[in-house]
Amino acid sequence: MGSNAQFMDGSLLTVIEASKYHEINHIYLEVNPLVHGYDRDGRPDLTPTYCVSDYMKPSFAKVNYLLNASTENWYAYSLIPARRYWKRIFDYKFIKSNILKKTSQEYRSYDYSLADSAIGRYSGRGYYALINIMDEESKDEKFPWESLTNHLDDPDWNEDVQKVIDYCREKNIELTFVTAPMNDNCFVDYDYDEYHNYISALATNSRCEYYDFIMLKDQYFGNSPELYCDYEHLSDAGATKITQILALLDSGELKKEDILFSTYVEKIENQ
């Protein structure tokens, strides 16, 4: 449950809202180093927040989510639509298409196929399939790390993930942390083991399982361009393959210790 652009407060809302409408026994919660740390007071761009809230039915939880995604310093920017799109306020075509989209029957009835485009399609059960694959230019792209390890103790993220843990425990929902694969070139200038160890300790202390698929051995996943659409997003083929691996882990046909390296350094040394 999550996406590469989804902050933990979005995951918390999704967990709470999904459990209102469905009987849930097990949640696989995505944790991602690229969106680990966030400072609400310094987060005026709420695009990842809108990616969640725009398709959520009205509720007090949704209002609370929007009000707490940033501080009051940014309310004018984040909550007023005209201010949200101020850079395109004189773009007639954009304004017209946005109004038509959000007043359409599809949008108002939560028809997620409205998000279909040339790069992907909604494929059901919350899954948006990216149909393009990594090209030669993006194959060597590196993520511009800004000392991510400084954000590992981010109080907002830790507060929200603890709320997810407590909620699942209260509702008797099994919780598993999952990190999706990313292209190895992403971590050339970053000590990934520090992040891995941080989440591993969190999972252990919370009595939860953690599947870090960045640690997958090459024979199970690998670094092939067709498995990715860019350095951080899986293609439809990659997402299908990782879902199959997750299902085999869940059924016991695969063992975590057999398919995952224990450290990222070990993984690189064995390539």
Phi, psi and chi 1 to 4 in degrees:
 res  aa     phi    psi   chi1   chi2   chi3   chi4
   1 MET       -  110.7 -179.4  172.7  -70.5      -
   2 GLY   149.9 -179.6      -      -      -      -
   3 SER  -155.3  170.0   76.3      -      -      -
   4 ASN   -64.4  -22.8  -63.0   57.2      -      -
   5 ALA  -105.7    5.7      -      -      -      -
   6 GLN   -96.2  121.4 -176.9  170.7  -57.3      -
   7 PHE   -75.4  165.8  -67.2  112.0      -      -
   8 MET   -65.9  -28.1 -171.2   53.3   65.7      -
   9 ASP   -66.9  -30.6   54.8  -12.5      -      -
  10 GLY   -68.4  -39.3      -      -      -      -
  11 SER   -64.7  -39.3  -63.7      -      -      -
  12 LEU   -60.5  -47.6  172.4   61.9      -      -
  13 LEU   -61.1  -42.0  173.9   66.5      -      -
  14 THR   -63.1  -41.4  -53.8      -      -      -
  15 VAL   -60.3  -48.3  166.4      -      -      -
  16 ILE   -65.1  -46.2  -66.6  171.6      -      -
  17 GLU   -67.7  -41.4  -70.2  -63.6  -75.0      -
  18 ALA   -62.7  -37.5      -      -      -      -
  19 SER   -71.8  -16.5   65.4      -      -      -
  20 LYS   -71.0  -32.3  -72.1 -179.2 -178.0  178.2
  21 TYR  -108.2  -10.5  -57.6  101.5      -      -
  22 HIS  -139.5  150.7  -53.9  -80.8      -      -
  23 GLU   -84.8  113.2 -177.0  177.0  -15.6      -
  24 ILE  -112.6  129.4  -61.1  175.8      -      -
  25 ASN  -105.9  -26.6  -61.2  -45.8      -      -
  26 HIS  -148.2  130.8 -165.2  159.2      -      -
  27 ILE  -118.9  130.5  -73.7  175.2      -      -
  28 TYR  -101.7  109.1  -66.8   90.5      -      -
  29 LEU  -100.2  120.3  179.5   70.0      -      -
  30 GLU   -76.3  131.5 -178.4  172.7    6.1      -
  31 VAL  -119.3  132.4  -72.7      -      -      -
  32 ASN  -133.9  126.1 -172.4  -49.3      -      -
  33 PRO   -63.2  -23.7   22.5  -33.2      -      -
  34 LEU   -74.4  -21.8  -84.4   59.2      -      -
  35 VAL  -126.7   31.7  -68.5      -      -      -
  36 HIS   -72.1  -54.5  179.8   87.4      -      -
  37 GLY   -94.0  134.5      -      -      -      -
  38 TYR  -148.6  140.2   51.2   91.4      -      -
  39 ASP  -111.2  110.4  175.4    8.1      -      -
  40 ARG   -58.1  -34.8  -73.8 -169.5  175.4   94.2
  41 ASP   -73.3  -16.8 -167.2   44.2      -      -
  42 GLY  -116.4   29.6      -      -      -      -
  43 ARG  -121.9   71.1 -170.3  167.8   63.5  162.0
  44 PRO   -75.4  -25.8   27.8  -34.2      -      -
  45 ASP   -88.4  106.4 -179.6    8.3      -      -
  46 LEU  -104.6   27.5  -63.4 -174.0      -      -
  47 THR   -53.1  -47.2  -60.3      -      -      -
  48 PRO   -60.2  -32.5  -24.3   35.8      -      -
  49 THR   -66.9  -44.1  -60.6      -      -      -
  50 TYR   -66.4  -29.8  -54.8  139.2      -      -
  51 CYS   -59.6  -27.7  -72.0      -      -      -
  52 VAL   -91.3  -51.5  176.9      -      -      -
  53 SER   -68.5  -33.7   66.8      -      -      -
  54 ASP   -63.8  -21.5  -80.5    5.1      -      -
  55 TYR  -112.1   17.6  -68.7   94.3      -      -
  56 MET  -100.4  139.4  -76.0  -74.0 -177.2      -
  57 LYS   -68.7  151.7  -65.0 -179.9  179.0  180.0
  58 PRO   -57.9  134.7  -24.4   34.6      -      -
  59 SER  -166.1  163.1   68.9      -      -      -
  60 PHE   -64.5  -33.1  -72.8  114.0      -      -
  61 ALA   -63.5  -38.6      -      -      -      -
  62 LYS   -66.8  -43.9  177.2  176.3  178.0  176.6
  63 VAL   -61.2  -44.8  172.7      -      -      -
  64 ASN   -61.6  -39.2 -174.4   63.6      -      -
  65 TYR   -60.6  -46.9  171.4   56.5      -      -
  66 LEU   -67.6  -37.8  -71.8  169.8      -      -
  67 LEU   -71.7  -27.6  -70.2  175.6      -      -
  68 ASN  -102.6   -0.5  -72.5  -75.2      -      -
  69 ALA   -66.8  -30.1      -      -      -      -
  70 SER  -141.6  176.3   64.1      -      -      -
  71 THR   -88.4  172.3   61.5      -      -      -
  72 GLU   -61.2  -18.2   59.6  -86.5   11.7      -
  73 ASN   -60.9  -23.4  -64.1  -26.4      -      -
  74 TRP  -115.6    9.1  -59.0  105.7      -      -
  75 TYR   -59.0  -41.5  -79.7  173.0      -      -
  76 ALA   -61.2  -35.4      -      -      -      -
  77 TYR   -78.4  -41.7 -175.1   97.8      -      -
  78 SER   -89.4  -27.1   60.1      -      -      -
  79 LEU  -105.8  -20.0  -63.1  177.7      -      -
  80 ILE   -93.4  113.6  -58.2  173.3      -      -
  81 PRO   -52.9  -42.3  -26.5   34.7      -      -
  82 ALA   -61.9  -36.3      -      -      -      -
  83 ARG   -74.2  -34.8  179.7   62.7  176.9  156.7
  84 ARG   -59.4  -37.1 -172.5 -169.4  -55.2 -178.7
  85 TYR  -108.1   27.6  -58.4  120.6      -      -
  86 TRP   -59.7  -30.9   71.3  -87.2      -      -
  87 LYS   -67.9  -17.4  -69.2 -177.2  179.0  178.9
  88 ARG  -119.8   23.0  -54.4 -175.9   73.5  174.4
  89 ILE   -63.8  -23.8 -163.7   66.9      -      -
  90 PHE  -104.3   11.3  -61.7  111.6      -      -
  91 ASP   -89.2   94.0 -174.7  -20.6      -      -
  92 TYR   -59.1  -44.6  171.5   75.1      -      -
  93 LYS   -62.6  -41.7  -71.2 -176.5  178.0  178.9
  94 PHE   -64.5  -48.5  170.2   77.6      -      -
  95 ILE   -60.3  -44.4  -62.9  -63.2      -      -
  96 LYS   -63.4  -46.8 -180.0 -179.4  178.3 -179.1
  97 SER   -65.7  -35.0   66.5      -      -      -
  98 ASN   -68.4  -41.4 -156.5   48.7      -      -
  99 ILE   -65.7  -44.2  -68.4  173.9      -      -
 100 LEU   -61.7  -40.7  -71.6  174.4      -      -
 101 LYS   -63.7  -47.2  172.8 -174.7  174.6 -177.6
 102 LYS   -83.2   -5.8  -64.0 -163.7  173.6 -175.1
 103 THR  -106.2    1.9   55.6      -      -      -
 104 SER   -73.7  156.1   67.9      -      -      -
 105 GLN   -62.9  -36.6 -179.6   59.6   36.1      -
 106 GLU   -61.2  -46.5  -68.8   87.0   -8.6      -
 107 TYR   -65.7  -44.8 -172.0   89.9      -      -
 108 ARG   -70.8  -20.6  -71.7 -174.4  -73.9  111.7
 109 SER  -101.9   13.1   62.0      -      -      -
 110 TYR    58.4   43.1  -55.9   94.5      -      -
 111 ASP   -86.4  100.9  179.8   -4.9      -      -
 112 TYR   -71.9  -11.4  -55.9  126.2      -      -
 113 SER   -64.9  -12.4   64.5      -      -      -
 114 LEU   -61.2  -21.6 -168.3   65.3      -      -
 115 ALA   -84.2   -2.3      -      -      -      -
 116 ASP   -60.4  140.8  -70.4   -3.7      -      -
 117 SER  -152.7 -172.2   69.3      -      -      -
 118 ALA   -68.6  -21.0      -      -      -      -
 119 ILE   -99.0  -13.0   64.1  167.7      -      -
 120 GLY  -171.5  175.9      -      -      -      -
 121 ARG  -146.7  149.1   62.1 -178.0 -178.8  -83.4
 122 TYR   -77.1  126.8 -179.5   70.4      -      -
 123 SER  -116.9   18.1  -61.5      -      -      -
 124 GLY    92.8  155.2      -      -      -      -
 125 ARG    54.8   38.2  -62.3 -167.1  174.5 -171.3
 126 GLY    77.5    9.7      -      -      -      -
 127 TYR  -103.7  123.0  170.9   52.1      -      -
 128 TYR  -106.2  110.9 -172.2   77.2      -      -
 129 ALA   -84.8  121.5      -      -      -      -
 130 LEU   -87.5  121.5  -64.4  169.2      -      -
 131 ILE   -97.0  -12.1   55.6 -179.2      -      -
 132 ASN   -86.8  164.8   56.7  -38.3      -      -
 133 ILE  -123.2  162.1   62.9  172.2      -      -
 134 MET   -61.0  130.2 -177.0 -178.9  -72.0      -
 135 ASP   -94.7  175.2   56.1   29.0      -      -
 136 GLU   -61.4  -35.8  -72.6  -61.1  -43.0      -
 137 GLU   -67.6  -42.4 -176.8  177.1  -32.3      -
 138 SER   -84.6  -11.6   59.4      -      -      -
 139 LYS   -59.9  -35.0 -173.5  171.5   65.2  174.0
 140 ASP  -102.0   14.3  -64.1  -36.3      -      -
 141 GLU   -72.7  140.8 -172.9  176.1    7.3      -
 142 LYS  -113.3  143.5  -62.8  178.4 -177.5  178.6
 143 PHE   -74.3  132.9 -178.1   75.7      -      -
 144 PRO   -78.1   77.8   29.4  -34.5      -      -
 145 TRP   -60.9  137.9  -63.3  105.0      -      -
 146 GLU  -120.8   65.4  -64.4  179.0   -2.9      -
 147 SER    50.6   59.5 -170.4      -      -      -
 148 LEU   -56.6  -32.8  177.2   70.3      -      -
 149 THR   -59.9  -21.4   51.5      -      -      -
 150 ASN   -67.4  -16.8  -69.3  -20.6      -      -
 151 HIS  -100.9    2.9  -60.9  -62.5      -      -
 152 LEU   -63.3  -32.8  -71.8  179.4      -      -
 153 ASP   -96.6   26.8  -71.3  -39.7      -      -
 154 ASP   -56.8  119.8  178.5   79.9      -      -
 155 PRO   -65.5  -34.3   20.9  -31.6      -      -
 156 ASP   -66.7  -47.0  -69.4  -32.0      -      -
 157 TRP   -62.1  -45.3 -170.4   92.3      -      -
 158 ASN   -64.7  -36.7  -74.9  -36.0      -      -
 159 GLU   -65.3  -43.8  178.2 -175.6  -14.5      -
 160 ASP   -69.9  -40.7  -70.5  -30.1      -      -
 161 VAL   -68.5  -33.0   77.5      -      -      -
 162 GLN   -67.2  -34.1 -170.5   58.4   52.2      -
 163 LYS   -65.3  -37.7  -73.1  179.0  179.9  178.2
 164 VAL   -63.5  -46.4  174.0      -      -      -
 165 ILE   -60.2  -47.3  -66.5  167.0      -      -
 166 ASP   -65.2  -39.8  -66.8  -17.8      -      -
 167 TYR   -64.2  -45.0 -175.7   86.0      -      -
 168 CYS   -64.4  -38.2  -71.0      -      -      -
 169 ARG   -65.8  -42.4 -168.3  171.5  -68.4  151.6
 170 GLU   -63.1  -38.3  176.9 -170.8  -20.6      -
 171 LYS   -92.4    6.0  -60.2  -64.2 -177.3 -179.7
 172 ASN    58.3   43.4 -160.8   28.2      -      -
 173 ILE  -104.6  126.8  -61.7  171.6      -      -
 174 GLU   -70.3  136.0 -175.2  177.2   -6.2      -
 175 LEU  -120.9  128.5  179.0   64.5      -      -
 176 THR  -125.5  129.5  -62.5      -      -      -
 177 PHE   -84.8  139.2  -66.8  101.0      -      -
 178 VAL  -136.1  134.1  175.4      -      -      -
 179 THR  -114.5  121.6  -60.8      -      -      -
 180 ALA   -72.1  155.1      -      -      -      -
 181 PRO   -62.2  147.2  -17.9   30.0      -      -
 182 MET  -135.0  153.3  -76.0 -175.3  -88.9      -
 183 ASN   -58.4  135.7 -170.9  -84.4      -      -
 184 ASP   -59.6  -28.8  -75.5  -25.8      -      -
 185 ASN   -62.1  -19.2 -162.3   59.8      -      -
 186 CYS   -62.3  -27.8 -165.9      -      -      -
 187 PHE  -109.6   21.0  -58.8  107.9      -      -
 188 VAL   -58.8  -40.9  170.3      -      -      -
 189 ASP  -107.8   27.4  -59.8  -41.5      -      -
 190 TYR  -143.5  136.3  174.4   63.1      -      -
 191 ASP   -82.0   89.2  179.4    9.5      -      -
 192 TYR   -66.0  -28.5 -179.9   71.8      -      -
 193 ASP   -59.3  -28.6  -80.4  -32.8      -      -
 194 GLU   -64.1  -43.2 -171.0  163.0    3.6      -
 195 TYR   -67.0  -46.3  177.9   81.6      -      -
 196 HIS   -56.9  -45.1  171.0   80.3      -      -
 197 ASN   -66.2  -34.7  -67.2  -21.6      -      -
 198 TYR   -65.1  -47.5 -173.4   89.0      -      -
 199 ILE   -70.1  -36.6  -58.9  -61.1      -      -
 200 SER   -60.1  -42.4  -66.7      -      -      -
 201 ALA   -66.2  -40.1      -      -      -      -
 202 LEU   -60.3  -46.1  171.5   67.1      -      -
 203 ALA   -63.6  -44.0      -      -      -      -
 204 THR   -62.4  -46.7  -61.5      -      -      -
 205 ASN   -66.1  -24.9  -66.7  -23.4      -      -
 206 SER   -95.7    1.6  -54.3      -      -      -
 207 ARG    58.6   43.0  -59.8 -173.3  -62.4  -81.8
 208 CYS  -118.3  158.0  -62.5      -      -      -
 209 GLU   -84.0  154.2 -174.7   61.6   86.1      -
 210 TYR  -136.4  119.0  176.2   36.4      -      -
 211 TYR  -107.0  107.3  -64.1  140.2      -      -
 212 ASP   -99.8   96.4 -172.7  -10.5      -      -
 213 PHE   -76.5   -5.2  -68.6  133.1      -      -
 214 ILE   -66.2  -24.1  -72.3  174.0      -      -
 215 MET   -88.3    6.4  -59.0  -67.4 -161.2      -
 216 LEU   -61.1  139.6  -86.2  167.4      -      -
 217 LYS   -72.1  149.1  -64.1  178.2 -179.9  178.7
 218 ASP   -57.3  -33.4  -79.9   -5.4      -      -
 219 GLN   -69.4  -14.2   61.6  -95.7   40.0      -
 220 TYR  -100.2  -27.7  -67.7   98.6      -      -
 221 PHE  -142.1  -63.6 -161.5   78.5      -      -
 222 GLY    86.3 -172.7      -      -      -      -
 223 ASN  -119.9   24.0 -144.7   34.6      -      -
 224 SER   -63.6  135.7  -89.5      -      -      -
 225 PRO   -57.2  -32.0  -25.7   34.5      -      -
 226 GLU   -68.9  -12.1   62.9  -94.8   19.1      -
 227 LEU   -86.0   -9.4  -62.4  174.1      -      -
 228 TYR  -128.0  153.4  -58.1   87.6      -      -
 229 CYS  -102.5  -20.8   67.3      -      -      -
 230 ASP  -157.3 -170.4   57.0   35.1      -      -
 231 TYR   -67.1  -20.0   62.9   84.7      -      -
 232 GLU  -118.5  -11.8   60.4  168.9  -45.7      -
 233 HIS  -112.9  136.4  -67.2   95.4      -      -
 234 LEU   -79.0  145.2  -63.7  175.9      -      -
 235 SER   -75.4  175.2   65.7      -      -      -
 236 ASP   -60.1  -39.4 -170.0   27.6      -      -
 237 ALA   -63.7  -42.4      -      -      -      -
 238 GLY   -66.5  -41.6      -      -      -      -
 239 ALA   -65.7  -39.0      -      -      -      -
 240 THR   -63.0  -43.7  -61.3      -      -      -
 241 LYS   -65.8  -43.0 -171.4  168.3 -174.9  177.2
 242 ILE   -69.7  -31.1 -152.8   65.7      -      -
 243 THR   -66.1  -39.0  -58.4      -      -      -
 244 GLN   -63.9  -40.8  -67.9  167.9  -16.0      -
 245 ILE   -63.5  -43.1  -68.4  171.8      -      -
 246 LEU   -62.1  -39.9 -175.9   58.3      -      -
 247 ALA   -64.5  -39.2      -      -      -      -
 248 LEU   -69.3  -33.9  -67.9  171.8      -      -
 249 LEU   -66.6  -42.6  -77.6  167.1      -      -
 250 ASP   -64.3  -35.9 -168.5   53.4      -      -
 251 SER   -83.4  -11.1   68.3      -      -      -
 252 GLY    89.7    1.1      -      -      -      -
 253 GLU   -73.7  -23.6  -65.6  178.7   61.8      -
 254 LEU  -119.0  148.1  -76.4  178.2      -      -
 255 LYS  -110.4  135.8  -59.0  -64.2 -178.1 -175.9
 256 LYS   -53.0  -45.0  172.9 -178.8  172.5  179.2
 257 GLU   -68.6  -17.7   57.3  -88.5   18.7      -
 258 ASP   -86.4  -24.5  -66.1  -26.7      -      -
 259 ILE  -112.6  -12.9   68.0  170.7      -      -
 260 LEU  -116.3  136.7  -59.5  175.6      -      -
 261 PHE   -71.7  152.8  -72.5  109.3      -      -
 262 SER   -82.6  -23.5   57.1      -      -      -
 263 THR  -138.0  156.7   68.9      -      -      -
 264 TYR   -72.1  -33.7 -168.7   71.4      -      -
 265 VAL   -58.9  -43.3  170.0      -      -      -
 266 GLU   -62.3  -39.4 -178.7 -173.1    7.9      -
 267 LYS   -61.7  -48.4  175.4 -179.3  178.2  178.8
 268 ILE   -63.3  -38.5  -62.2  -59.2      -      -
 269 GLU   -67.3  -24.5  -71.8  175.7  -13.1      -
 270 ASN   -97.0    6.1  -78.1  -85.7      -      -
 271 GLN   -83.7      -  -75.1 -176.5  -23.4      -
